[in-house]
């Protein structure tokens, strides 16, 4: 039994460390691009906020749960427990909202000029900052009730029924109240998922039509490279589909946790590992498919080559 807890703790710790290093590396890449004078796209600002949201999820869930698995369950005060769960929920919500915004803005960007989205192609980038700000505010307002259902191990409140999550516990309330609160939390997620599915299908359709047009215009040119917009669209499609897969698995675990008043430790740890998969994987997906990051690597290689030539001279 002790060996299984040790293995789970090592998996969560590895996930957290790899994910945090990946997100920090990606953020440093954008900072370097900014200092080198590269002009970033409007969607790159959304990706920066996605990195911050992913880091919040990993820090506020992965680190405390790792400590709880290794036996340090009483390190967090009641206020600290509420704050950690609140920041985790906000980070998770902003992560969903950021991918939704990425998908919608990318559809507008790659849509033809003769489409109904043509008028938004010029004005949409102006509303990126406002959209991100509203996303943060909405998630804070929706999840502000969440801390009131959590209590720390050092809390002096006497609660007869509670679900144990290691370093924190949730107060078991009336089923009808739980259902109402769950509906309030799920509404923004379902809305974002619906927009993501619509945007994803629209991007696939636009790419397919573009491919057909290119094949019709130039049938003999088989070595033509895809445009930067096409590569960025494929990157966002890969990111969105990866998120949807992990979100479905995480939602199944959350439903199972809600069904049991005293869920098993295995189910609690499994839900945390699945929830941490996307924040861990996403920075590496972006670094391998993002043209902005590739430009940084090319600039670094050029600077390295020029410095070596200068030394030889």
C-alpha positions in Angstrom: 0.0 0.0 0.0 2.8 2.4 0.9 4.6 1.6 -2.4 1.5 2.4 -4.4 1.1 5.8 -2.6 4.8 6.5 -3.3 4.4 5.7 -7.0 1.3 8.0 -7.2 3.2 10.7 -5.5 6.2 10.4 -7.8 3.9 10.5 -10.9 2.1 13.7 -9.7 5.4 15.3 -8.7 6.9 14.5 -12.1 3.9 15.8 -13.9 4.0 19.0 -11.9 7.7 19.6 -12.4 7.7 18.8 -16.1 4.6 21.0 -16.7 6.0 24.0 -14.7 9.3 23.8 -16.5 7.5 23.5 -19.9 5.3 26.5 -19.2 8.2 28.6 -17.9 10.3 27.8 -21.0 7.4 28.7 -23.3 6.8 32.0 -21.5 10.6 32.8 -21.6 10.5 32.2 -25.3 7.8 34.8 -25.8 9.6 37.3 -23.6 12.8 36.8 -25.6 10.9 37.3 -28.9 9.5 40.5 -27.5 13.0 41.8 -26.5 14.4 40.7 -29.9 11.8 42.9 -31.6 9.6 40.3 -33.2 6.0 41.3 -33.8 3.8 38.7 -32.1 0.3 37.9 -33.3 -2.8 38.7 -31.3 -3.3 35.0 -30.5 0.1 34.9 -28.9 -1.3 37.1 -26.1 -4.0 34.6 -25.5 -1.3 31.9 -25.3 0.5 33.8 -22.7 -2.6 33.8 -20.5 -3.0 30.1 -21.2 0.5 29.6 -19.8 -0.3 31.5 -16.7 -3.6 29.6 -16.2 -1.8 26.2 -16.7 0.8 27.2 -14.2 -1.9 28.1 -11.6 -3.5 24.7 -12.1 -0.2 22.8 -11.6 1.0 24.9 -8.7 -2.3 25.0 -6.8 -3.2 21.4 -7.3 -0.1 19.4 -8.1 2.3 20.7 -5.4 -0.2 20.4 -2.4 -1.5 17.0 -3.5 2.1 15.7 -3.8 2.8 16.8 -0.3 -0.5 15.2 0.9 0.4 11.9 -0.8 3.8 11.8 1.0 2.1 12.4 4.3 2.2 16.2 4.8 -1.5 16.8 5.1 -1.6 19.5 7.8 0.6 22.1 6.1 -2.2 24.3 4.9 -4.4 26.6 7.0 -8.1 27.0 6.4 -7.6 30.2 4.4 -4.7 28.7 2.4 -6.9 25.7 1.5 -9.7 27.9 0.3 -7.3 30.1 -1.7 -5.6 27.1 -3.3 -8.8 25.6 -4.5 -10.1 29.0 -5.7 -7.0 29.7 -7.7 -7.0 26.2 -9.1 -10.7 26.6 -10.3 -9.9 30.0 -11.8 -6.9 28.7 -13.6 -8.8 25.7 -14.9 -11.6 28.0 -16.1 -9.3 30.5 -17.8 -7.5 27.6 -19.5 -10.9 26.6 -21.1 -11.7 30.2 -22.0 -8.3 30.8 -23.5 -8.6 27.8 -25.9 -12.1 28.9 -26.7 -10.8 32.4 -27.6 -7.9 31.0 -29.6 -10.3 28.9 -31.7 -12.8 31.7 -32.3 -10.1 34.3 -33.2 -8.4 31.8 -35.5 -11.6 31.1 -37.4 -12.0 34.8 -37.9 -8.4 35.2 -39.0 -8.4 32.5 -41.6 -11.9 33.1 -42.9 -12.1 34.4 -46.6 -12.6 38.0 -47.2 -15.9 37.3 -49.0 -17.4 35.5 -45.9 -19.7 36.9 -43.3 -16.8 37.2 -40.9 -14.9 39.6 -43.2 -15.9 42.6 -41.2 -14.5 41.1 -38.0 -11.1 40.3 -39.5 -9.9 43.9 -38.9 -11.7 44.7 -35.7 -11.3 41.3 -33.8 -7.7 41.8 -32.8 -8.7 45.0 -31.0 -10.9 43.0 -28.6 -8.3 40.4 -27.6 -7.3 42.2 -24.4 -10.9 42.9 -23.4 -11.9 39.3 -24.0 -9.0 37.9 -21.9 -9.9 40.4 -19.1 -13.5 39.4 -19.1 -12.5 35.7 -19.1 -10.6 36.2 -15.8 -13.3 38.3 -14.2 -16.0 35.8 -15.2 -14.1 32.8 -13.7 -13.4 34.7 -10.5 -17.1 35.5 -10.1 -18.3 32.0 -11.0 -15.9 30.3 -8.6 -16.1 32.8 -5.7 -18.6 30.5 -3.9 -16.3 27.5 -4.2 -14.1 28.3 -1.2 -17.1 28.4 1.1 -17.5 24.6 0.5 -13.9 23.9 1.4 -12.2 23.6 4.8 -8.6 23.0 5.8 -7.3 20.3 8.2 -6.6 23.0 10.8 -10.1 24.4 10.7 -12.0 24.6 14.0 -15.4 24.1 12.3 -17.3 21.0 13.4 -18.7 19.3 10.2 -20.2 15.9 10.4 -20.0 15.1 6.7 -17.1 16.0 4.5 -15.1 14.6 1.5 -11.4 14.2 2.3 -9.1 15.4 -0.5 -5.8 15.0 1.5 -4.8 18.5 2.5 -8.4 19.9 2.3 -11.9 18.7 2.7 -15.2 19.7 1.1 -18.4 20.0 3.1 -21.1 17.7 2.0 -24.3 19.7 1.5 -27.8 19.1 0.3 -28.0 17.2 -3.1 -30.3 19.8 -4.6 -27.9 22.6 -3.6 -25.0 20.6 -5.1 -26.9 20.2 -8.3 -27.6 23.9 -8.6 -24.0 24.9 -7.9 -22.7 22.2 -10.4 -25.0 23.7 -13.1 -23.6 27.2 -12.4 -20.0 25.9 -12.7 -20.7 23.8 -15.8 -22.5 26.5 -17.8 -19.4 28.5 -18.8 -17.6 25.2 -19.5 -20.4 23.8 -21.7 -20.6 27.2 -23.5 -16.9 27.3 -24.2 -16.9 23.6 -25.4 -19.7 24.3 -27.8 -17.9 27.3 -29.2 -14.7 25.2 -29.5 -16.5 22.4 -31.4 -18.1 25.0 -33.7 -14.8 26.8 -34.3 -12.9 23.5 -34.8 -15.4 22.2 -37.4 -15.3 25.6 -39.2 -11.5 25.6 -39.3 -11.4 22.1 -40.7 -13.9 23.1 -43.4 -12.0 26.3 -44.3 -8.7 24.3 -44.5 -10.3 21.7 -46.7 -11.7 24.3 -49.1 -8.4 26.1 -49.2 -6.6 22.8 -50.0 -9.1 22.1 -52.8 -8.5 25.5 -54.3 -4.7 25.1 -54.1 -4.9 21.7 -55.8 -7.1 23.1 -58.5 -4.8 26.1 -59.2 -1.5 24.2 -59.1 -1.9 20.5 -59.5 1.7 19.8 -60.3 3.3 21.6 -57.4 3.4 18.8 -54.7 6.2 20.4 -52.6 4.4 23.6 -51.8 4.7 24.6 -48.1 1.6 25.4 -46.1 1.0 29.0 -45.1 1.8 30.4 -41.6 -2.0 30.7 -41.0 -2.5 27.1 -42.0 0.2 25.9 -39.6 -1.2 28.1 -36.8 -4.7 26.7 -37.4 -3.4 23.1 -37.3 -1.6 23.9 -34.1 -4.7 25.3 -32.5 -6.8 22.3 -33.7 -4.3 19.9 -32.1 -4.3 21.9 -28.9 -8.1 22.1 -28.8 -8.6 18.4 -29.5 -6.1 17.4 -26.9 -7.8 19.6 -24.4 -11.3 18.1 -25.2 -10.0 14.6 -24.7 -8.5 15.3 -21.3 -11.5 17.4 -20.3 -13.9 14.5 -21.0 -11.7 12.2 -18.9 -11.4 14.7 -16.1 -15.2 15.4 -16.1 -15.9 11.6 -15.7 -13.6 11.6 -12.7 -15.3 14.6 -11.2 -18.7 13.0 -11.6 -17.5 9.9 -9.9 -16.1 12.0 -7.1 -19.4 13.7 -6.7 -21.3 10.4 -6.5 -19.4 9.2 -3.4 -19.5 11.0 0.0 -16.2 9.4 0.8 -14.3 8.8 -2.4 -11.3 6.5 -2.4 -7.7 7.8 -2.5 -7.1 6.2 -5.8 -10.0 8.0 -7.4 -8.9 11.4 -5.9 -5.3 10.9 -7.1 -6.4 9.7 -10.5 -8.6 12.7 -11.0 -5.7 15.0 -10.2 -3.3 13.2 -12.5 -5.8 13.4 -15.4 -6.5 17.1 -14.6 -2.8 17.9 -14.8 -2.2 16.1 -18.1 -3.2 19.0 -20.3 -1.3 21.8 -18.5 1.7 19.5 -18.6 1.4 18.5 -22.3 0.2 21.8 -23.8 3.5 23.8 -23.6 5.4 21.1 -25.5 2.7 20.9 -28.2 2.9 24.6 -28.6 6.7 24.7 -28.7 6.7 21.9 -31.4 4.1 23.6 -33.6 4.3 27.3 -32.9 6.0 29.3 -35.6 6.8 32.1 -33.1 8.9 29.8 -31.0 10.6 28.4 -34.1 11.6 32.0 -35.0 13.3 32.4 -31.6 15.3 29.2 -32.2 16.3 30.3 -35.6 17.4 33.7 -34.3 19.4 32.0 -31.5 21.1 29.7 -34.1 22.0 32.7 -36.2 23.4 34.6 -33.2 25.4 31.5 -32.2 26.8 31.1 -35.7 27.7 34.8 -36.0 29.4 34.9 -32.6 31.4 31.8 -33.6 32.5 33.4 -36.9 33.5 36.5 -35.0 35.7 34.5 -32.6 37.4 32.8 -35.6 38.1 36.2 -37.2 
